[in-house]
Amino acid sequence: MGQQEPVKEFYAFGKMLRQILRSTIRSDKNYRKVEDRLS
């Protein structure tokens, strides 16, 4: 029973990383759009 808790934490950490990656990719795309408009 005690071994399942670290697994849950690991999955939660993975979800967090995915959300961070998605948000950074989104902002990167928006940044490129702004760059295209400026040039």
Backbone atoms as SQL, in Angstrom:
CREATE TABLE atoms (id INTEGER PRIMARY KEY, chain TEXT, resi INTEGER, resn TEXT, atom TEXT, x REAL, y REAL, z REAL);
INSERT INTO atoms VALUES
  (1, 'A', 1, 'MET', 'N', 0.831, -1.207, 0.000),
  (2, 'A', 1, 'MET', 'CA', 0.000, 0.000, 0.000),
  (3, 'A', 1, 'MET', 'C', 0.865, 1.256, 0.000),
  (4, 'A', 2, 'GLY', 'N', 1.940, 1.229, 0.773),
  (5, 'A', 2, 'GLY', 'CA', 2.774, 2.427, 0.890),
  (6, 'A', 2, 'GLY', 'C', 3.533, 2.749, -0.382),
  (7, 'A', 3, 'GLN', 'N', 3.694, 1.736, -1.250),
  (8, 'A', 3, 'GLN', 'CA', 4.471, 1.972, -2.469),
  (9, 'A', 3, 'GLN', 'C', 3.663, 2.709, -3.532),
  (10, 'A', 4, 'GLN', 'N', 2.345, 2.757, -3.384),
  (11, 'A', 4, 'GLN', 'CA', 1.521, 3.406, -4.404),
  (12, 'A', 4, 'GLN', 'C', 1.569, 4.928, -4.296),
  (13, 'A', 5, 'GLU', 'N', 1.869, 5.442, -3.119),
  (14, 'A', 5, 'GLU', 'CA', 1.850, 6.900, -2.950),
  (15, 'A', 5, 'GLU', 'C', 2.912, 7.603, -3.801),
  (16, 'A', 6, 'PRO', 'N', 4.162, 7.120, -3.838),
  (17, 'A', 6, 'PRO', 'CA', 5.154, 7.770, -4.703),
  (18, 'A', 6, 'PRO', 'C', 4.746, 7.746, -6.172),
  (19, 'A', 7, 'VAL', 'N', 4.060, 6.672, -6.578),
  (20, 'A', 7, 'VAL', 'CA', 3.609, 6.594, -7.971),
  (21, 'A', 7, 'VAL', 'C', 2.609, 7.705, -8.256),
  (22, 'A', 8, 'LYS', 'N', 1.681, 7.922, -7.327),
  (23, 'A', 8, 'LYS', 'CA', 0.700, 9.004, -7.505),
  (24, 'A', 8, 'LYS', 'C', 1.415, 10.344, -7.597),
  (25, 'A', 9, 'GLU', 'N', 2.399, 10.550, -6.731),
  (26, 'A', 9, 'GLU', 'CA', 3.145, 11.811, -6.760),
  (27, 'A', 9, 'GLU', 'C', 3.856, 11.959, -8.101),
  (28, 'A', 10, 'PHE', 'N', 4.404, 10.857, -8.604),
  (29, 'A', 10, 'PHE', 'CA', 5.118, 10.896, -9.882),
  (30, 'A', 10, 'PHE', 'C', 4.178, 11.292, -11.016),
  (31, 'A', 11, 'TYR', 'N', 2.975, 10.688, -11.026),
  (32, 'A', 11, 'TYR', 'CA', 2.008, 11.028, -12.066),
  (33, 'A', 11, 'TYR', 'C', 1.590, 12.493, -11.959),
  (34, 'A', 12, 'ALA', 'N', 1.378, 12.967, -10.736),
  (35, 'A', 12, 'ALA', 'CA', 0.993, 14.367, -10.544),
  (36, 'A', 12, 'ALA', 'C', 2.097, 15.283, -11.048),
  (37, 'A', 13, 'PHE', 'N', 3.349, 14.901, -10.766),
  (38, 'A', 13, 'PHE', 'CA', 4.490, 15.696, -11.227),
  (39, 'A', 13, 'PHE', 'C', 4.547, 15.712, -12.754),
  (40, 'A', 14, 'GLY', 'N', 4.291, 14.558, -13.368),
  (41, 'A', 14, 'GLY', 'CA', 4.287, 14.476, -14.827),
  (42, 'A', 14, 'GLY', 'C', 3.204, 15.360, -15.435),
  (43, 'A', 15, 'LYS', 'N', 2.025, 15.348, -14.825),
  (44, 'A', 15, 'LYS', 'CA', 0.937, 16.207, -15.314),
  (45, 'A', 15, 'LYS', 'C', 1.347, 17.667, -15.237),
  (46, 'A', 16, 'MET', 'N', 1.966, 18.042, -14.109),
  (47, 'A', 16, 'MET', 'CA', 2.401, 19.420, -13.919),
  (48, 'A', 16, 'MET', 'C', 3.402, 19.807, -15.008),
  (49, 'A', 17, 'LEU', 'N', 4.362, 18.918, -15.266),
  (50, 'A', 17, 'LEU', 'CA', 5.372, 19.207, -16.288),
  (51, 'A', 17, 'LEU', 'C', 4.711, 19.384, -17.648),
  (52, 'A', 18, 'ARG', 'N', 3.733, 18.517, -17.956),
  (53, 'A', 18, 'ARG', 'CA', 3.064, 18.616, -19.247),
  (54, 'A', 18, 'ARG', 'C', 2.352, 19.950, -19.390),
  (55, 'A', 19, 'GLN', 'N', 1.666, 20.380, -18.305),
  (56, 'A', 19, 'GLN', 'CA', 0.951, 21.659, -18.356),
  (57, 'A', 19, 'GLN', 'C', 1.929, 22.803, -18.575),
  (58, 'A', 20, 'ILE', 'N', 3.085, 22.747, -17.879),
  (59, 'A', 20, 'ILE', 'CA', 4.085, 23.807, -18.039),
  (60, 'A', 20, 'ILE', 'C', 4.593, 23.814, -19.478),
  (61, 'A', 21, 'LEU', 'N', 4.870, 22.629, -20.025),
  (62, 'A', 21, 'LEU', 'CA', 5.369, 22.549, -21.399),
  (63, 'A', 21, 'LEU', 'C', 4.340, 23.114, -22.366),
  (64, 'A', 22, 'ARG', 'N', 3.069, 22.753, -22.176),
  (65, 'A', 22, 'ARG', 'CA', 2.025, 23.255, -23.073),
  (66, 'A', 22, 'ARG', 'C', 1.946, 24.771, -23.023),
  (67, 'A', 23, 'SER', 'N', 1.976, 25.334, -21.821),
  (68, 'A', 23, 'SER', 'CA', 1.855, 26.788, -21.689),
  (69, 'A', 23, 'SER', 'C', 3.063, 27.479, -22.302),
  (70, 'A', 24, 'THR', 'N', 4.262, 26.906, -22.143),
  (71, 'A', 24, 'THR', 'CA', 5.449, 27.544, -22.718),
  (72, 'A', 24, 'THR', 'C', 5.405, 27.444, -24.235),
  (73, 'A', 25, 'ILE', 'N', 4.943, 26.309, -24.761),
  (74, 'A', 25, 'ILE', 'CA', 4.842, 26.162, -26.219),
  (75, 'A', 25, 'ILE', 'C', 3.832, 27.166, -26.759),
  (76, 'A', 26, 'ARG', 'N', 2.723, 27.339, -26.048),
  (77, 'A', 26, 'ARG', 'CA', 1.695, 28.286, -26.473),
  (78, 'A', 26, 'ARG', 'C', 2.261, 29.700, -26.524),
  (79, 'A', 27, 'SER', 'N', 2.945, 30.099, -25.454),
  (80, 'A', 27, 'SER', 'CA', 3.490, 31.453, -25.408),
  (81, 'A', 27, 'SER', 'C', 4.565, 31.612, -26.477),
  (82, 'A', 28, 'ASP', 'N', 5.312, 30.548, -26.772),
  (83, 'A', 28, 'ASP', 'CA', 6.339, 30.615, -27.805),
  (84, 'A', 28, 'ASP', 'C', 5.700, 30.856, -29.164),
  (85, 'A', 29, 'LYS', 'N', 4.584, 30.168, -29.444),
  (86, 'A', 29, 'LYS', 'CA', 3.889, 30.371, -30.713),
  (87, 'A', 29, 'LYS', 'C', 3.383, 31.804, -30.807),
  (88, 'A', 30, 'ASN', 'N', 2.792, 32.304, -29.715),
  (89, 'A', 30, 'ASN', 'CA', 2.293, 33.674, -29.713),
  (90, 'A', 30, 'ASN', 'C', 3.441, 34.644, -29.935),
  (91, 'A', 31, 'TYR', 'N', 4.591, 34.364, -29.318),
  (92, 'A', 31, 'TYR', 'CA', 5.758, 35.238, -29.466),
  (93, 'A', 31, 'TYR', 'C', 6.202, 35.280, -30.928),
  (94, 'A', 32, 'ARG', 'N', 6.178, 34.140, -31.589),
  (95, 'A', 32, 'ARG', 'CA', 6.585, 34.105, -32.994),
  (96, 'A', 32, 'ARG', 'C', 5.612, 34.904, -33.849),
  (97, 'A', 33, 'LYS', 'N', 4.323, 34.813, -33.533),
  (98, 'A', 33, 'LYS', 'CA', 3.333, 35.584, -34.290),
  (99, 'A', 33, 'LYS', 'C', 3.632, 37.073, -34.169),
  (100, 'A', 34, 'VAL', 'N', 3.942, 37.513, -32.955),
  (101, 'A', 34, 'VAL', 'CA', 4.252, 38.927, -32.736),
  (102, 'A', 34, 'VAL', 'C', 5.502, 39.306, -33.514),
  (103, 'A', 35, 'GLU', 'N', 6.507, 38.425, -33.514),
  (104, 'A', 35, 'GLU', 'CA', 7.740, 38.709, -34.253),
  (105, 'A', 35, 'GLU', 'C', 7.440, 38.862, -35.737),
  (106, 'A', 36, 'ASP', 'N', 6.577, 37.996, -36.284),
  (107, 'A', 36, 'ASP', 'CA', 6.250, 38.075, -37.704),
  (108, 'A', 36, 'ASP', 'C', 5.566, 39.403, -38.019),
  (109, 'A', 37, 'ARG', 'N', 4.712, 39.868, -37.118),
  (110, 'A', 37, 'ARG', 'CA', 4.011, 41.130, -37.360),
  (111, 'A', 37, 'ARG', 'C', 4.996, 42.297, -37.352),
  (112, 'A', 38, 'LEU', 'N', 5.982, 42.230, -36.442),
  (113, 'A', 38, 'LEU', 'CA', 6.919, 43.344, -36.323),
  (114, 'A', 38, 'LEU', 'C', 7.859, 43.411, -37.527),
  (115, 'A', 39, 'SER', 'N', 8.231, 42.266, -38.092),
  (116, 'A', 39, 'SER', 'CA', 9.210, 42.280, -39.177),
  (117, 'A', 39, 'SER', 'C', 8.559, 42.533, -40.537);
